Amino acid sequence: MPTSIPLNQQQILSQMPPELRAALQEIHIFPCLDSTNTWLLEQPNSCFSVCLAEEQTAGRGRRGRVWQSPKAGNIYFSLRWCFQQVPANYGCLGLVVGVAVAEALAAYGLQGHMLKWPNDIYYQGRKLGGILLQTAQPLQQVVIGIGLNTSMPSEAGANIDQAWCDLSEIMQQPIDRNRLIAAILQQLVPALQAFPSFAMNNFKQQWQAWDWLHEQTVRIDTGTEILQGRACGLDEQGQLQVALADGSRRAFSSADVSVRQLQ
């Protein structure tokens, strides 16, 4: 694929409606950072700011995993969001962000992608992107990190320890990252604005439309035990419900579980 067009603040903002532009403080763009999440966590007074980098040297995924972040035209994106108080359903925020990103990709033109609980973006069984939320100080502030493979070179992808895919390869065209980032913000900002009034009953239907694991056989590694069962969607806390072989049902939280589909 041709070299990606550089990230550009004005190109991103020009594709967003005025009310959403007004909700953001600033968009910072760097040639290289250790981590966009880390940078925003370290900045005082950075509420409602976005940080983007062309390359990361210490990108991180969930559960401390390395996130491969070569200078290759991928998206390394973080947004610091500040709620007025700690939301009642804070544990469900990552699910809401996942749905917002999935809907943004659909608005961009992608079809067939799904969410692997809690918020990994998958396409035909391969990982396309991931999301990492880190609470800041004070606790009602959160940094939302999003990594998307939009133009991942195969040599960099060789270091990824799971099946992965790339948006430009799937769509067979170069990806306009500025347009895609604008699409993400158009879904994400309203979702965050509405989150204090989050209701799980309303959200479950939204989630189900994207739930890749639903009714599939899954393998659960809690760190102390490995279990198998059938994924049964979300419980009221946003945990993954699993029907185990012995007929019992358990719920697992993203804090202490990794869930992988059996091969």
KAVEN-V214217 format. One record per residue. N is the residue number from 1. RES is the residue in one small letter. PSI is psi in degrees with one decimal (* if undefined). BURIAL is 1 if it has 9 or more other ideal C-beta (glycine too) atoms within 8 Angstrom, else 0. D_FIRST is the distance of its C-alpha to the first C-alpha in Angstrom with 1 decimal. Layout:
BEGIN
N_RES_PSI_BURIAL_D_FIRST / N_RES_PSI_BURIAL_D_FIRST
END
This chain:
BEGIN
1_m_148.0_0_0.0 / 2_p_159.9_0_3.8 / 3_t_137.5_0_6.6 / 4_s_144.4_1_8.2 / 5_i_135.0_0_11.5 / 6_p_152.5_0_14.4 / 7_l_140.7_1_16.7 / 8_n_122.0_1_19.7 / 9_q_-45.7_0_23.0 / 10_q_-36.7_0_24.1 / 11_q_-35.3_1_21.0 / 12_i_-51.1_1_21.6 / 13_l_-34.2_1_25.3 / 14_s_-16.8_0_25.3 / 15_q_14.0_1_23.8 / 16_m_145.7_1_26.6 / 17_p_154.5_0_30.2 / 18_p_-37.5_0_32.9 / 19_e_-28.9_0_34.6 / 20_l_-37.0_1_31.5 / 21_r_-39.4_1_30.8 / 22_a_-22.8_0_34.5 / 23_a_-12.8_0_34.2 / 24_l_143.3_1_31.9 / 25_q_-53.1_0_33.3 / 26_e_153.5_0_30.3 / 27_i_115.1_1_26.6 / 28_h_132.6_1_26.1 / 29_i_129.4_1_22.7 / 30_f_146.6_1_22.5 / 31_p_-37.8_0_20.2 / 32_c_136.1_1_21.5 / 33_l_160.6_1_24.1 / 34_d_-45.9_0_25.7 / 35_s_131.9_1_25.3 / 36_t_-35.5_1_25.1 / 37_n_-47.9_1_27.8 / 38_t_-42.7_1_30.0 / 39_w_-46.7_1_29.8 / 40_l_-35.4_1_30.8 / 41_l_-28.6_1_33.6 / 42_e_-8.4_0_35.0 / 43_q_122.0_1_35.2 / 44_p_154.2_0_38.5 / 45_n_41.1_0_38.6 / 46_s_24.0_1_35.0 / 47_c_138.3_1_35.6 / 48_f_24.6_1_33.1 / 49_s_149.3_1_30.6 / 50_v_140.8_1_26.8 / 51_c_129.6_1_25.1 / 52_l_148.4_1_21.4 / 53_a_146.5_1_19.8 / 54_e_-21.6_1_16.5 / 55_e_146.1_1_17.8 / 56_q_140.9_1_20.8 / 57_t_-13.4_0_23.0 / 58_a_46.9_0_25.2 / 59_g_143.7_1_23.5 / 60_r_143.0_1_25.8 / 61_g_-166.7_1_25.7 / 62_r_151.8_0_28.8 / 63_r_32.3_0_31.8 / 64_g_9.7_0_30.7 / 65_r_152.1_0_27.7 / 66_v_137.6_0_24.9 / 67_w_111.2_1_21.7 / 68_q_123.5_1_18.9 / 69_s_58.4_1_17.5 / 70_p_162.5_1_15.3 / 71_k_91.5_0_14.0 / 72_a_13.0_1_10.4 / 73_g_20.5_1_10.2 / 74_n_177.0_1_12.3 / 75_i_119.7_1_15.5 / 76_y_107.8_1_18.8 / 77_f_134.8_1_21.4 / 78_s_144.5_1_25.2 / 79_l_128.2_1_28.0 / 80_r_119.3_1_31.7 / 81_w_139.0_1_33.9 / 82_c_110.6_0_37.7 / 83_f_156.7_1_40.0 / 84_q_-33.0_0_43.7 / 85_q_167.4_0_44.9 / 86_v_120.2_0_43.6 / 87_p_148.7_1_42.5 / 88_a_-31.6_0_44.6 / 89_n_41.2_1_41.7 / 90_y_-35.9_0_39.5 / 91_g_-15.8_0_38.6 / 92_c_-1.4_1_36.8 / 93_l_-40.0_1_34.5 / 94_g_-34.9_1_31.6 / 95_l_-43.4_1_31.8 / 96_v_-42.1_1_31.9 / 97_v_-42.2_1_28.8 / 98_g_-45.3_1_27.0 / 99_v_-40.1_1_28.0 / 100_a_-42.9_1_26.9 / 101_v_-41.9_1_23.4 / 102_a_-42.3_1_23.3 / 103_e_-33.3_1_24.7 / 104_a_-41.7_1_22.2 / 105_l_-37.8_1_19.3 / 106_a_-41.4_1_21.3 / 107_a_-31.1_1_21.9 / 108_y_-24.2_1_18.2 / 109_g_-2.2_0_18.0 / 110_l_142.9_1_17.4 / 111_q_149.0_0_20.1 / 112_g_1.0_0_21.6 / 113_h_157.5_1_21.1 / 114_m_172.7_1_24.3 / 115_l_129.9_1_26.0 / 116_k_117.0_1_27.4 / 117_w_135.6_1_30.5 / 118_p_-27.8_1_30.8 / 119_n_32.0_1_27.4 / 120_d_142.1_1_24.4 / 121_i_124.4_1_21.7 / 122_y_151.3_1_21.2 / 123_y_116.2_1_19.4 / 124_q_47.3_0_21.1 / 125_g_5.3_0_22.7 / 126_r_146.2_1_19.8 / 127_k_126.7_1_19.5 / 128_l_-30.9_1_16.9 / 129_g_166.5_1_18.9 / 130_g_163.4_1_22.3 / 131_i_135.5_1_25.0 / 132_l_120.1_1_27.6 / 133_l_133.6_1_30.7 / 134_q_123.0_1_33.1 / 135_t_145.0_0_36.4 / 136_a_-167.9_1_37.5 / 137_q_128.5_0_41.0 / 138_p_169.4_0_42.8 / 139_l_-19.3_0_41.8 / 140_q_3.2_1_41.1 / 141_q_138.7_1_38.0 / 142_v_142.9_1_34.7 / 143_v_124.1_1_31.3 / 144_i_115.7_1_28.6 / 145_g_135.0_1_25.4 / 146_i_125.2_1_22.2 / 147_g_127.6_1_19.2 / 148_l_132.2_1_16.1 / 149_n_102.8_1_13.1 / 150_t_-21.6_1_10.3 / 151_s_64.9_1_7.5 / 152_m_119.2_1_9.8 / 153_p_145.4_0_9.3 / 154_s_-32.6_0_11.6 / 155_e_-35.1_0_14.2 / 156_a_-37.7_1_14.8 / 157_g_-18.0_1_15.1 / 158_a_-22.1_0_17.7 / 159_n_-3.2_0_20.1 / 160_i_130.0_0_20.1 / 161_d_22.6_0_23.4 / 162_q_167.1_0_22.6 / 163_a_131.4_0_20.3 / 164_w_166.4_1_17.2 / 165_c_175.4_1_14.2 / 166_d_133.7_1_11.1 / 167_l_-39.7_1_11.0 / 168_s_-33.7_1_7.4 / 169_e_-43.9_0_8.3 / 170_i_-46.1_1_11.7 / 171_m_-7.2_1_11.2 / 172_q_43.6_0_8.7 / 173_q_155.5_0_7.4 / 174_p_146.0_1_6.2 / 175_i_127.6_1_9.3 / 176_d_94.2_0_12.1 / 177_r_-34.1_1_13.6 / 178_n_-41.6_1_16.7 / 179_r_-39.4_1_17.4 / 180_l_-41.0_1_16.9 / 181_i_-40.6_1_19.2 / 182_a_-40.1_1_21.7 / 183_a_-39.6_1_21.7 / 184_i_-46.2_1_22.5 / 185_l_-34.7_1_25.2 / 186_q_-26.9_1_26.7 / 187_q_-39.6_1_27.3 / 188_l_-45.1_1_28.1 / 189_v_-48.9_1_30.6 / 190_p_-34.7_1_32.9 / 191_a_-39.1_1_32.8 / 192_l_-38.1_1_34.0 / 193_q_-35.3_0_36.5 / 194_a_-11.1_0_38.0 / 195_f_-35.0_1_37.9 / 196_p_-23.1_0_41.5 / 197_s_24.9_0_42.8 / 198_f_135.1_1_40.6 / 199_a_120.2_0_42.3 / 200_m_-38.6_1_41.2 / 201_n_-42.1_0_42.8 / 202_n_-36.0_0_40.6 / 203_f_-32.1_1_37.5 / 204_k_-38.9_1_37.9 / 205_q_-40.6_0_37.1 / 206_q_-48.4_1_33.8 / 207_w_-41.8_1_32.9 / 208_q_-31.6_1_33.9 / 209_a_-23.0_0_31.3 / 210_w_-1.1_1_28.5 / 211_d_102.1_1_30.5 / 212_w_-31.6_1_28.6 / 213_l_-12.8_1_31.5 / 214_h_124.4_1_34.3 / 215_e_11.4_0_36.7 / 216_q_154.6_1_34.6 / 217_t_130.2_1_36.2 / 218_v_160.4_1_35.1 / 219_r_126.1_1_35.9 / 220_i_124.0_1_37.1 / 221_d_108.1_1_37.5 / 222_t_-5.2_1_39.7 / 223_g_-27.0_0_40.1 / 224_t_-17.3_0_43.6 / 225_e_156.5_0_43.2 / 226_i_127.9_0_40.8 / 227_l_159.1_1_41.4 / 228_q_148.7_1_40.2 / 229_g_-168.4_1_40.6 / 230_r_125.8_1_39.3 / 231_a_133.5_1_37.3 / 232_c_30.0_1_39.4 / 233_g_-163.6_1_37.5 / 234_l_149.9_1_38.6 / 235_d_-171.7_0_42.1 / 236_e_-17.2_0_43.6 / 237_q_3.9_1_42.2 / 238_g_8.4_1_38.6 / 239_q_158.2_1_39.0 / 240_l_122.8_1_37.8 / 241_q_134.9_1_40.7 / 242_v_128.1_1_40.9 / 243_a_115.7_1_43.6 / 244_l_164.6_1_44.6 / 245_a_-28.1_0_46.1 / 246_d_4.9_0_49.6 / 247_g_-9.9_0_49.5 / 248_s_165.0_0_49.1 / 249_r_132.5_0_46.5 / 250_r_156.0_1_44.9 / 251_a_139.7_1_42.6 / 252_f_140.4_1_40.1 / 253_s_156.1_1_38.7 / 254_s_-17.9_0_35.4 / 255_a_-30.0_0_37.4 / 256_d_22.1_0_38.6 / 257_v_142.2_1_36.6 / 258_s_138.5_0_33.4 / 259_v_125.8_1_32.7 / 260_r_137.7_0_30.7 / 261_q_138.3_1_30.7 / 262_l_141.1_0_32.5 / 263_q_*_0_30.5
END
